[in-house]
């Protein structure tokens, strides 16, 4: 399967190692359960490093072990890096399919690229009294919603490129993102 470039990804990724439980519910219990570690995370999915591989297009539940409490999301395996790949770490790219309102808010609060943290440090440096009332997780929520709003209003992911760090070269362990049909550009009302 050809590699997905950073420019065709729908969501930005952050490198993060989180404990992940993969499971498939069954009648009266679990049909499958395994534990692995995330290598990167985006608002649309993640890549997990693993010594086992599930088939592509398999629906699976992902439970992210977040500091506050675990977050389970119905998902699908979209890409597999084989165990014998000489250039990439073995594992699976997994797309989130069903994220409820609480899960979406949790992801938006938890997804904190380096530039958000840098912004937050500058922000509380200028307004230290707001650090207690406006923690980094709240700032991440607002900045992620702002980025999504810009995409919807300004016509696509390229509109969010200003200020974002350039895409890094793929390294062993990076996942390929799920492929999505391009969204039509938003139309602006004529004035």
Secondary structure as GFF3:
##gff-version 3
##sequence-region A 1 191
A	DSSP	three_ten_helix	6	8	.	.	.	ID=ss1
A	DSSP	beta_strand	13	15	.	.	.	ID=ss2
A	DSSP	beta_strand	19	26	.	.	.	ID=ss3
A	DSSP	beta_strand	29	42	.	.	.	ID=ss4
A	DSSP	beta_strand	45	49	.	.	.	ID=ss5
A	DSSP	beta_strand	59	64	.	.	.	ID=ss6
A	DSSP	beta_strand	71	81	.	.	.	ID=ss7
A	DSSP	beta_strand	91	98	.	.	.	ID=ss8
A	DSSP	alpha_helix	101	110	.	.	.	ID=ss9
A	DSSP	alpha_helix	114	126	.	.	.	ID=ss10
A	DSSP	three_ten_helix	128	130	.	.	.	ID=ss11
A	DSSP	alpha_helix	136	154	.	.	.	ID=ss12
A	DSSP	three_ten_helix	157	160	.	.	.	ID=ss13
###
